[in-house]
Amino acid sequence: MHVVVTGGAGFIGSHLASYHLARGDSVTVVDDLSTGTLKNILPMLQNPAFQFHKADILVWEGLKHAVSRADRVYHMAAIVGVKKVLEDPRAVMAINIAGTERIFRAVADIRPDVQVTIASSSEVYGFNTNSSFSESDDIILRSGGRLRWCYAVTKLADEFLAYSFMYKSGIHVVIARLFNTIGPRQTGKYGMVVPNFIHQAVNNLPMTVYGDGTQTRSFCDVRDTVVALDLLASTPSANGEIVNVGNDAELSILGLAKLIAQRAGSTSCQKFMSYVEAYGMEIDEISHRRPVLSKLHSLTGFKPKWDLRKTLDDLIALERGSERQ
């Protein structure tokens, strides 16, 4: 099988690439390296089954050729992270929507039989007050000009683009709403909480908790996420479906900080920081984000192999190794 991964030098994209290479598939990655890095794909560059193109998917001339050879496309390219979103919301809107449209136009023109999996986000659930989110729940976004939510809007627009092209061109599409994926290669540069906490705990630095720390999240190891994405793409009955992908174990951010400090044997304390201090402006924060995974389980039988403590121990060991280099 030949797989194309947009954003394939990024966190999740690079894990998809290495996962498929390990299965004996050939992989083409395109990434402009604006947030992805060559370091993420460095071990793959010597593999004859791997091709890398440093390019912007908005203008990449090789897109149609890549699609013409593909059996499957994972569209992971997007601007992510609250800090990055607030830094350049115009780029978020342009790249996240126009990039997705260009992918689907290329598939519709060249290979409408290609399977396409697109990465949406749990952010699209917005301010829904349910204790956990299922795919049929209402999406609630507040009115007003809060730039924080432009990312959620782009991901929702991507979902509608997927359905539009599926309806008009018969493209095989799965929409994966990802919930707080964590693991090796994730950077804390754009505000991702786990790599920041890991770095601070290993170095016995104050662990910066935004807000009061009572907000809860459900974290899924990227090595489980890529398995779930492959299973969904391989399941004919998942065609045309929106599916939550994640782990439903829930933990507060303050609880996460304390757990990481404990696992790392750290002397770090927790330092509370307002959102204005963290981002330079007041932002709306979601109090909880837990997926209902019954649809994923019924379609694929997927069960995660990595629990949070095992993932954290692995990341702590990796951080200590990088500190010694």
Secondary structure as UniProt FT lines:
FT   STRAND          2..6
FT   TURN            7..9
FT   HELIX           11..22
FT   TURN            23..24
FT   STRAND          26..31
FT   HELIX           38..41
FT   HELIX           42..44
FT   TURN            45..46
FT   TURN            48..49
FT   STRAND          50..54
FT   TURN            57..59
FT   TURN            61..62
FT   HELIX           63..69
FT   STRAND          72..75
FT   HELIX           82..87
FT   HELIX           89..93
FT   HELIX           94..98
FT   HELIX           99..110
FT   TURN            112..113
FT   STRAND          115..121
FT   HELIX           122..125
FT   TURN            135..136
FT   HELIX           147..149
FT   HELIX           150..169
FT   STRAND          172..178
FT   STRAND          181..182
FT   TURN            184..185
FT   TURN            189..190
FT   HELIX           193..202
FT   TURN            203..204
FT   STRAND          207..210
FT   TURN            211..212
FT   STRAND          216..218
FT   STRAND          220..221
FT   HELIX           222..233
FT   HELIX           236..238
FT   TURN            239..240
FT   STRAND          242..245
FT   STRAND          250..252
FT   HELIX           253..264
FT   STRAND          270..273
FT   HELIX           275..279
FT   HELIX           294..300
FT   HELIX           308..324
//
